[in-house]
Amino acid sequence: MSLKLKVDGKEIPLNEFVGRMLNGTITGAVTSLKGIKEDWKKIEIEIGK
């Protein structure tokens, strides 16, 4: 699996620990939702303020 973090279009480098932690947290939360298939290909999250 891969993970990219971009803030205002700029990619933010992640160390291995943070990348794995975010990847696991996001994947676990999303795949536990009703209606999400096990063979998903890509998860996209956009947060604005």
N, CA, C and O atoms as CSV, one atom per row, in Angstrom:
chain,resi,resn,atom,element,x,y,z
A,1,MET,N,N,0.839,-1.181,0.000
A,1,MET,CA,C,0.000,0.000,0.000
A,1,MET,C,C,0.879,1.238,0.000
A,1,MET,O,O,2.023,1.214,0.453
A,2,SER,N,N,0.327,2.292,-0.507
A,2,SER,CA,C,1.075,3.547,-0.534
A,2,SER,C,C,0.204,4.657,0.039
A,2,SER,O,O,-1.022,4.552,0.062
A,3,LEU,N,N,0.845,5.703,0.493
A,3,LEU,CA,C,0.135,6.837,1.076
A,3,LEU,C,C,0.872,8.109,0.711
A,3,LEU,O,O,2.094,8.186,0.835
A,4,LYS,N,N,0.122,9.114,0.258
A,4,LYS,CA,C,0.682,10.437,-0.012
A,4,LYS,C,C,-0.101,11.432,0.807
A,4,LYS,O,O,-1.324,11.336,0.907
A,5,LEU,N,N,0.589,12.381,1.390
A,5,LEU,CA,C,-0.052,13.479,2.111
A,5,LEU,C,C,0.317,14.765,1.405
A,5,LEU,O,O,1.495,15.080,1.238
A,6,LYS,N,N,-0.705,15.513,0.987
A,6,LYS,CA,C,-0.478,16.808,0.343
A,6,LYS,C,C,-1.233,17.872,1.129
A,6,LYS,O,O,-2.389,17.677,1.504
A,7,VAL,N,N,-0.577,18.986,1.370
A,7,VAL,CA,C,-1.195,20.131,2.026
A,7,VAL,C,C,-1.047,21.322,1.074
A,7,VAL,O,O,0.067,21.707,0.718
A,8,ASP,N,N,-2.164,21.892,0.674
A,8,ASP,CA,C,-2.188,22.982,-0.294
A,8,ASP,C,C,-1.385,22.647,-1.547
A,8,ASP,O,O,-0.676,23.494,-2.090
A,9,GLY,N,N,-1.509,21.385,-2.002
A,9,GLY,CA,C,-0.852,20.943,-3.220
A,9,GLY,C,C,0.592,20.517,-3.062
A,9,GLY,O,O,1.181,19.988,-4.004
A,10,LYS,N,N,1.182,20.734,-1.887
A,10,LYS,CA,C,2.586,20.369,-1.656
A,10,LYS,C,C,2.641,19.012,-0.957
A,10,LYS,O,O,2.047,18.823,0.104
A,11,GLU,N,N,3.366,18.067,-1.572
A,11,GLU,CA,C,3.496,16.749,-0.969
A,11,GLU,C,C,4.393,16.821,0.264
A,11,GLU,O,O,5.485,17.388,0.221
A,12,ILE,N,N,3.917,16.241,1.359
A,12,ILE,CA,C,4.633,16.245,2.624
A,12,ILE,C,C,5.279,14.878,2.818
A,12,ILE,O,O,4.578,13.866,2.828
A,13,PRO,N,N,6.602,14.828,2.973
A,13,PRO,CA,C,7.252,13.544,3.188
A,13,PRO,C,C,6.878,12.963,4.553
A,13,PRO,O,O,6.808,13.683,5.549
A,14,LEU,N,N,6.640,11.664,4.580
A,14,LEU,CA,C,6.269,10.979,5.812
A,14,LEU,C,C,7.332,9.949,6.165
A,14,LEU,O,O,7.812,9.221,5.296
A,15,ASN,N,N,7.699,9.889,7.446
A,15,ASN,CA,C,8.609,8.814,7.828
A,15,ASN,C,C,7.819,7.502,7.892
A,15,ASN,O,O,6.590,7.521,7.830
A,16,GLU,N,N,8.500,6.388,8.014
A,16,GLU,CA,C,7.850,5.076,7.942
A,16,GLU,C,C,6.780,4.914,9.018
A,16,GLU,O,O,5.692,4.414,8.734
A,17,PHE,N,N,7.077,5.331,10.250
A,17,PHE,CA,C,6.117,5.175,11.348
A,17,PHE,C,C,4.824,5.934,11.068
A,17,PHE,O,O,3.739,5.363,11.178
A,18,VAL,N,N,4.925,7.202,10.710
A,18,VAL,CA,C,3.740,8.024,10.464
A,18,VAL,C,C,2.965,7.478,9.262
A,18,VAL,O,O,1.736,7.414,9.297
A,19,GLY,N,N,3.668,7.087,8.208
A,19,GLY,CA,C,3.006,6.523,7.032
A,19,GLY,C,C,2.222,5.268,7.366
A,19,GLY,O,O,1.074,5.118,6.946
A,20,ARG,N,N,2.830,4.373,8.114
A,20,ARG,CA,C,2.150,3.127,8.486
A,20,ARG,C,C,0.974,3.398,9.417
A,20,ARG,O,O,-0.075,2.766,9.291
A,21,MET,N,N,1.141,4.332,10.350
A,21,MET,CA,C,0.082,4.663,11.295
A,21,MET,C,C,-1.120,5.269,10.571
A,21,MET,O,O,-2.254,4.851,10.802
A,22,LEU,N,N,-0.883,6.252,9.697
A,22,LEU,CA,C,-1.980,6.861,8.949
A,22,LEU,C,C,-2.645,5.852,8.015
A,22,LEU,O,O,-3.872,5.797,7.921
A,23,ASN,N,N,-1.835,5.062,7.332
A,23,ASN,CA,C,-2.352,4.061,6.412
A,23,ASN,C,C,-3.270,3.081,7.143
A,23,ASN,O,O,-4.380,2.806,6.686
A,24,GLY,N,N,-2.812,2.562,8.266
A,24,GLY,CA,C,-3.603,1.598,9.032
A,24,GLY,C,C,-4.871,2.208,9.603
A,24,GLY,O,O,-5.931,1.583,9.580
A,25,THR,N,N,-4.763,3.424,10.115
A,25,THR,CA,C,-5.923,4.097,10.703
A,25,THR,C,C,-6.990,4.368,9.655
A,25,THR,O,O,-8.163,4.054,9.861
A,26,ILE,N,N,-6.588,4.946,8.537
A,26,ILE,CA,C,-7.543,5.286,7.479
A,26,ILE,C,C,-8.139,4.025,6.862
A,26,ILE,O,O,-9.354,3.935,6.687
A,27,THR,N,N,-7.293,3.053,6.533
A,27,THR,CA,C,-7.776,1.816,5.922
A,27,THR,C,C,-8.733,1.087,6.861
A,27,THR,O,O,-9.787,0.618,6.431
A,28,GLY,N,N,-8.376,0.991,8.127
A,28,GLY,CA,C,-9.238,0.312,9.094
A,28,GLY,C,C,-10.585,0.994,9.254
A,28,GLY,O,O,-11.620,0.329,9.298
A,29,ALA,N,N,-10.578,2.308,9.339
A,29,ALA,CA,C,-11.832,3.043,9.506
A,29,ALA,C,C,-12.730,2.909,8.283
A,29,ALA,O,O,-13.929,2.662,8.413
A,30,VAL,N,N,-12.155,3.070,7.103
A,30,VAL,CA,C,-12.955,3.039,5.878
A,30,VAL,C,C,-13.476,1.637,5.587
A,30,VAL,O,O,-14.646,1.481,5.238
A,31,THR,N,N,-12.643,0.625,5.722
A,31,THR,CA,C,-13.084,-0.733,5.398
A,31,THR,C,C,-14.096,-1.267,6.388
A,31,THR,O,O,-14.779,-2.247,6.090
A,32,SER,N,N,-14.219,-0.657,7.561
A,32,SER,CA,C,-15.231,-1.099,8.519
A,32,SER,C,C,-16.609,-0.516,8.201
A,32,SER,O,O,-17.603,-0.920,8.804
A,33,LEU,N,N,-16.678,0.424,7.263
A,33,LEU,CA,C,-17.955,1.035,6.897
A,33,LEU,C,C,-18.798,0.075,6.062
A,33,LEU,O,O,-18.277,-0.677,5.239
A,34,LYS,N,N,-20.093,0.117,6.286
A,34,LYS,CA,C,-21.025,-0.718,5.545
A,34,LYS,C,C,-20.994,-0.329,4.068
A,34,LYS,O,O,-21.008,0.856,3.736
A,35,GLY,N,N,-20.952,-1.318,3.189
A,35,GLY,CA,C,-20.994,-1.063,1.753
A,35,GLY,C,C,-19.638,-0.985,1.081
A,35,GLY,O,O,-19.569,-0.893,-0.144
A,36,ILE,N,N,-18.552,-1.018,1.850
A,36,ILE,CA,C,-17.207,-0.975,1.257
A,36,ILE,C,C,-16.781,-2.407,0.930
A,36,ILE,O,O,-16.770,-3.280,1.797
A,37,LYS,N,N,-16.433,-2.627,-0.326
A,37,LYS,CA,C,-16.024,-3.962,-0.756
A,37,LYS,C,C,-14.589,-4.256,-0.311
A,37,LYS,O,O,-13.777,-3.342,-0.166
A,38,GLU,N,N,-14.287,-5.536,-0.097
A,38,GLU,CA,C,-12.947,-5.936,0.329
A,38,GLU,C,C,-11.904,-5.701,-0.755
A,38,GLU,O,O,-10.721,-5.556,-0.444
A,39,ASP,N,N,-12.310,-5.661,-2.007
A,39,ASP,CA,C,-11.356,-5.510,-3.109
A,39,ASP,C,C,-11.250,-4.064,-3.598
A,39,ASP,O,O,-11.042,-3.830,-4.788
A,40,TRP,N,N,-11.393,-3.085,-2.685
A,40,TRP,CA,C,-11.278,-1.676,-3.050
A,40,TRP,C,C,-9.885,-1.413,-3.625
A,40,TRP,O,O,-8.926,-2.123,-3.321
A,41,LYS,N,N,-9.796,-0.385,-4.456
A,41,LYS,CA,C,-8.536,-0.061,-5.127
A,41,LYS,C,C,-7.878,1.205,-4.592
A,41,LYS,O,O,-6.653,1.268,-4.488
A,42,LYS,N,N,-8.678,2.214,-4.252
A,42,LYS,CA,C,-8.111,3.501,-3.871
A,42,LYS,C,C,-9.071,4.218,-2.930
A,42,LYS,O,O,-10.285,4.208,-3.136
A,43,ILE,N,N,-8.519,4.834,-1.905
A,43,ILE,CA,C,-9.292,5.658,-0.974
A,43,ILE,C,C,-8.768,7.089,-1.122
A,43,ILE,O,O,-7.563,7.328,-1.051
A,44,GLU,N,N,-9.682,8.031,-1.326
A,44,GLU,CA,C,-9.287,9.443,-1.417
A,44,GLU,C,C,-10.024,10.221,-0.331
A,44,GLU,O,O,-11.236,10.082,-0.167
A,45,ILE,N,N,-9.286,11.035,0.402
A,45,ILE,CA,C,-9.872,11.876,1.449
A,45,ILE,C,C,-9.423,13.310,1.192
A,45,ILE,O,O,-8.238,13.574,0.987
A,46,GLU,N,N,-10.369,14.220,1.207
A,46,GLU,CA,C,-10.046,15.639,1.040
A,46,GLU,C,C,-10.638,16.386,2.217
A,46,GLU,O,O,-11.828,16.255,2.504
A,47,ILE,N,N,-9.828,17.157,2.890
A,47,ILE,CA,C,-10.262,17.936,4.039
A,47,ILE,C,C,-9.978,19.403,3.763
A,47,ILE,O,O,-8.858,19.764,3.404
A,48,GLY,N,N,-10.967,20.232,3.924
A,48,GLY,CA,C,-10.776,21.672,3.723
A,48,GLY,C,C,-11.185,22.432,4.976
A,48,GLY,O,O,-11.905,21.914,5.829
A,49,LYS,N,N,-10.718,23.651,5.069
A,49,LYS,CA,C,-11.167,24.478,6.197
A,49,LYS,C,C,-11.414,25.885,5.742
A,49,LYS,O,O,-11.799,26.736,6.544
